[in-house]
Amino acid sequence: MDVKIIRQLEEIVGRENVLTSIENRIAYSYDATPTFASLPDAIVIPQTPEQISRILKLANEENFIVVPRGSGTSLSGGVVPLPNSIVLLMNRWRKILEIDRENLTALVEPGVITAHLHQEVEKYGLFYPPDPGSMTISTIGGNVAENAGGLRGLKYGVTKNYVLGLEVVLPTGEIINVGGKNVKDVAGYNLKDVLIGSEGTLGIFTKILLKLIPKPQSYKTMIAFFNSLSDAGKTVADIIASHIMPATLEFLDNTTIKCVEDYAHLGLPVNAGALLLIEVDGHPAQVEEEAEKIEKICIKNGATDYKIAKSESEALNLKTARRAAFAALARVKPTTILEDATVPRSFIPEMVEKIQQIANKYQIIIGNFGHAGDGNLHPTALTDERDKEEMKRVEQAFEEIFDYAIKLGGTITGEHGVGLAKKRFLEKQFSNAAIDFMKNIKRVLDPNNILNAGKIFDLKPRCEGRLPTAREEIEKYKGLWV
Amino acid sequence: MDVKIIRQLEEIVGRENVLTSIENRIAYSYDATPTFASLPDAIVIPQTPEQISRILKLANEENFIVVPRGSGTSLSGGVVPLPNSIVLLMNRWRKILEIDRENLTALVEPGVITAHLHQEVEKYGLFYPPDPGSMTISTIGGNVAENAGGLRGLKYGVTKNYVLGLEVVLPTGEIINVGGKNVKDVAGYNLKDVLIGSEGTLGIFTKILLKLIPKPQSYKTMIAFFNSLSDAGKTVADIIASHIMPATLEFLDNTTIKCVEDYAHLGLPVNAGALLLIEVDGHPAQVEEEAEKIEKICIKNGATDYKIAKSESEALNLKTARRAAFAALARVKPTTILEDATVPRSFIPEMVEKIQQIANKYQIIIGNFGHAGDGNLHPTALTDERDKEEMKRVEQAFEEIFDYAIKLGGTITGEHGVGLAKKRFLEKQFSNAAIDFMKNIKRVLDPNNILNAGKIFDLKPRCEGRLPTAREEIEKYKGLWV
C-alpha cells in the first residue's frame, strides 16, 4: 500500500492507531477458519463514526478494501483480509450506552462482548437470548454482521430477532440510522434487516439498539443418552410434536461424546450413540410439567440414561458437555473444520445418517453435534491441512454434505455465514435471479466494491460450468500467504 | 390503455380474467383509505406465477403500472391505482397448501384470509399470532406486503416475525424463492425481509411459508377503567416494569369509549377517561399469577372499575369493545381518518396528551385508541371530506402529530405503511442517505418503475423546500378521479 495512503489514514485516526508492523499484520491475517489467511496492509483503529466515514471515502478514492473486524471469531473466513486490504478494528468500541428498563432495550457499541451484555442486562432481570458458541469473546457488532445464532435459537430466535436499530456507516461514507425503539415500524423499506447478516459487506455498525425480554423465572436442564442417533432424533420430533419448545435442544454424536469425555472428564458414557442436552425455561409450574413430559418421551424412545440437574452448578456441568464439544474435537487432530449445514428439523435423522455415510465413504473422521431443535448441525472434520490428499477428501465430503442439505430444503450455512469459505456453494443454493438480486444490492450500495470485497460472492459474471474449489480460491492469492 | 395491450393481457390470463367495464374499474379504484381514488385501466386475475411473470414482462415492454391487490384493506392508499395502471387481483389464491406439524410451518397462497388461517392451524393446537384489525377480510399476501401488525404484537411480534419463506415474482418477471423451513439460515443477503413490508413495490408473492407456534394453553382477559389516560399510561408502564408481557395491552380514550357504547351497548361507563383491555396467555399457573399482579397494579393506579372474564364468551365481549372501536368511530361523521403514529412505549402518555392538545388547537374531533403495549396509537379524526376547510385543519393536525412522533423517536407508521397517504412524511423521518438507499433498491429491482409505482416515494430527485400536501398530491391526478 502506498505510504501516502498510510499517512492519510494516520491523519484521520492518529498515528498510534495505524498498525503496519509485520507482527501486527500477521496477527490480523486470519480468523477462526482453518486454511484461510492473507496479510492486510495495515490495521486501523477508528474512534468515531466520522473517522470511519472518512476512511471509507478514502478507500473509494484510492481503491483499497476495508475489512471490518471485531474479535475475529468468524468460521467462514469472513474477516480474512484479501490483497489490497486494511483491517478496521472495532473491538475497542466496548461501551454499553444505555439499558432502557421502560422500553426494554439496550444501546451498545459494536465491540461489546456478547457474554458481557448478558451479565449486565441480567442484573436488571432482563435477558438477551442470542448465545453463539463464541459468546465469551465474540462482539455484538460481529454477531449482527453474521446474524449469529446459538443454543437458544429454537425458542428465542437468532440475533436479527433482537436488533431494533442501527447506526451504520454505508460503504460510500454516509452515516444513517435505521430502526428505533418502536416495537412496530413499517415506514419505508426494511433496510435494517438487509444490513443484519450482510457479513461486513454493506455497512459498518457504530451503534446497535437491541431488544431485551424479561428473564425467564426458572429453568431445568436435562441430559439423556441413547444407543443411536436415530433414537435421539425420534425424541426431538416427539418433544416438538407435544408442543414443548425447549430453550435448548442439543445433540452430540458418539465421536463427540468420546472426545468431550477425554477432554473434560465429566463421566459421560463413552459408548452412548448420542447425547441430548435439553433445557426448558419459563414459569416454574410450566417448567416442572415440561420436564416431566420430556423425561417420559426420552424413556419411551429408549434413553439408556437420563439426568436432571438439581442445582445451578449441576446444570452448568451438564451444559459443559455441549459447550466443550468444539474445543474437545479440536484436540484430536491439527485441523478442525467446523461446518453448519442446516436442514428443516424433521430431516435431522436423515441428514445425520447421511453425514456418517459420507464420512465413511471418504474415510475421514467427522464428529457431529449441534442444535437438534432447529436443524442446525455442526459436522466437524478432524484432519490435518498439511495432508493434501486427506484435505481433498474432506473437501469432497463437505461438497456432498452441502449438496444433500440443499436437496432436503436446507441451507449451506445456518450460523457461520458465507464469507470466503462457502462462496462456491452459494450458487448451488440460489437461482441466478436471486444471486443477481444480492449482487445488485451490493453494487448500488458499494459501487467501487471497497467494503469487505470478495466475501459472499464475487462481483464478476457467474462462471459457467465447474465451480472453483476452496483450494483453487486460496491458490489465487498464493503469493500473499503468510 | 391501448386495446392491443388489453388483448395481450387476455391472451395471458384468458378473456374472462380481464375486467374492463366501468363498474369493475370503479370497484377497484379505491381501498380503505378515505380521499384517495383513481380508476385502473383494467383488472387482471392471474392463475399462475408464470402468468404473473408474463404480465410483468409486458408491463416493462409497454410501460404500464401493475398494482397487486388482495382484499384492498389498505389504510395508506397502498392499492389505489395511479393513472396508467392495471390492478392484479390476487384474492382468489386461497389455498392452504400444507400445514407441517413436524416443522411447525404453513405453506399458503397469498389470497388466504388471515382469520381463516388462524382457524385452520388452531385445529392442530397451533397458533399464527399476527391479528391485524382487518383479519376477517385481509389476505396473508397483503399482510406480508404491509408487514401487518395487530393486537398481539407486544408479546408475539408482527407478520415479518412469522414469514419463513417466499416464492416471489420480481418486477422484471423472474420467479425466485427466498428462505425456507430452516429456523437458522444465513446464506447470502436477507432478501426475504426486504421484500416483506415493501408494499407491493418490489415483488408479487405467489407462495408464503409461515412459522407457527404451539397455541398457548390458556388465557385470561381483563378490562380496567380509569379516570384519566395518564392513570392508564402509568398502569401500562408498571405492568411492563414488573416483567409481564401481556399478549394484548390495548387502550381506548373517552371519545372512543362513548362511540363504542353508543354503537355496541356493552354497558361501558361512558364517563371513564380511559379503558385498558389486557390479555395474558401461557401456562395456567403463570396466567393466574400475572392476572393477579395486573389487578393489583390497576387498582394501585386508581382503576375505577376492573373486570376479569369468567368464560370465553365474556372474554369475547370484553374484546368487542376494542375490536369495534374503528367501526364505532366511523359512524359519527362521514369521513374517518385512521392513523398509526407510533412511539416508544414509554412516551405513550406524553404522545396521547399531545394529540389531545393538537385536536383542541385545530378544533377537530380525534378519537384515540390502539396498542398501548407497543406504542402504536390510532388517532382517528372524525370529519367530512366535503368540508374543505375542516379537512385542511385535519391535515394540519396530523402533520403536527407525525412531527411530534418523529421528535420522540417514533415513526409515522407502525402498521399501515406509507403508500400514497404518507409519502410526504417519509422524508421527515429519514435522512437523504437512507431514502436514497431505499430508492436505489427500488431502481435496481424495478428499472422501469412498473410495480406499484408512485407508492412509498417518487423516484424523482427530492424536492427542495416545502413538501406537497396530501391535497396537492391528490390534485395532481384530478382529471382521473371518480
Interface residues (C-beta under 8 A of the other chain):
Chain A: D100 R101 E102 N103 L104 G125 E146 N147 G149 G153 L154 V158 K160 N161 L170 E174 I175 I176 N177 V178 G180 K181 N182 V183 K184 D185 V186 A187 G188 Y189 N190 L191 D193 V194 I196 G197 S198 L202 I213 P214 K215 A237 I240 A241 H243 I244 M245 G282 H283 P284 A285 Q286 E289 T342 V343 P344 R345 S346 H371 G373 D374 G375 N376 G409 G410 T411 I412 T413 G414 E415 H416 G417 V418 K422 L426 Q429 F430 S431 A433 A434 I435 F437 M438 N440 I441 K442 R443 V444 L445 I456 F457
Chain B: D100 R101 E102 N103 L104 G125 E146 N147 G149 G153 L154 V158 K160 N161 L170 E174 I175 I176 N177 V178 G180 K181 N182 V183 K184 D185 V186 A187 G188 Y189 N190 L191 D193 V194 I196 G197 S198 L202 I213 P214 K215 A237 I240 A241 H243 I244 M245 G282 H283 P284 A285 Q286 E289 T342 V343 P344 R345 S346 H371 G373 D374 G375 N376 G409 G410 T411 I412 T413 G414 E415 H416 G417 V418 K422 L426 Q429 F430 S431 A433 A434 I435 F437 M438 N440 I441 K442 R443 V444 L445 I456 F457
